[in-house]
């Protein structure tokens, strides 16, 4: 079964602006139309944020290079390749 057959509706190109009293308040990023719907649950896909917290610690002891998600969010294969490249330069 595919999602529409299960009663699941996808709302791409919308921004969730508020949730109140079981309703999601959305705005279409294409038309600007306001949409208000009741939802059982909301799945939000968000971009991860890079984490730099260990860089200052490690860089005090050895040459250090930020790679992978520490540098910027990316897919796993790009992060693996970048880490491999950084490891080969050591």
C-alpha positions in Angstrom: 0.0 0.0 0.0 1.1 3.5 -0.7 0.5 6.4 1.7 -2.6 7.9 0.0 -4.3 4.5 0.2 -3.7 4.6 3.9 -5.3 8.0 4.2 -1.9 9.8 4.6 -1.8 13.2 2.9 1.5 14.9 2.1 1.7 18.7 2.2 4.9 19.6 0.5 5.9 23.3 0.0 4.1 24.3 3.2 5.3 25.9 6.3 3.8 25.1 9.7 3.3 28.4 11.5 1.4 27.2 14.6 -0.2 24.3 16.3 -3.2 25.0 18.5 -6.2 22.9 19.7 -5.2 20.0 17.5 -5.0 22.1 14.4 -2.0 22.7 12.3 -1.9 26.2 10.7 0.1 26.1 7.5 0.9 28.5 4.7 1.6 27.4 1.2 5.1 28.6 0.1 3.9 28.7 -3.5 0.5 30.5 -3.3 0.6 32.0 0.2 -2.7 30.3 0.9 -3.5 29.7 4.6 -4.4 26.1 5.4 -5.9 24.9 8.7 -6.1 21.1 9.3 -6.7 18.7 12.1 -3.7 16.3 12.5 -3.2 13.1 14.4 0.6 13.8 14.4 3.1 16.0 12.5 6.3 14.8 11.0 8.7 17.7 10.5 11.8 17.4 8.4 14.4 19.9 9.4 18.0 20.5 8.5 20.4 19.4 11.2 22.8 22.0 12.6 26.6 21.5 12.5 28.3 20.9 15.8 31.6 22.6 16.4 31.9 22.1 20.2 34.9 19.6 20.1 36.9 21.5 17.5 38.6 23.9 19.9 39.5 21.0 22.2 41.1 18.8 19.6 42.8 21.7 17.7 44.9 22.5 20.8 46.6 19.2 20.6 46.9 18.4 16.9 46.2 19.8 13.5 42.4 19.4 13.2 40.1 19.6 10.3 36.3 19.9 10.3 34.6 17.3 8.1 31.2 15.7 7.6 28.2 17.0 9.5 30.5 18.9 11.9 31.2 21.2 8.9 27.8 21.3 7.4 24.8 19.0 7.0 25.2 16.6 4.1 24.1 13.1 3.1 26.0 10.1 4.6 28.0 9.2 1.5 29.4 12.7 1.2 30.3 12.7 4.9 32.1 9.3 4.5 34.0 10.5 1.5 35.1 13.7 3.1 36.2 11.9 6.3 38.1 9.4 4.2 39.9 12.2 2.3 40.7 14.0 5.6 42.1 10.7 7.1 44.3 10.2 4.0 45.9 13.6 4.4 47.2 12.9 8.0 
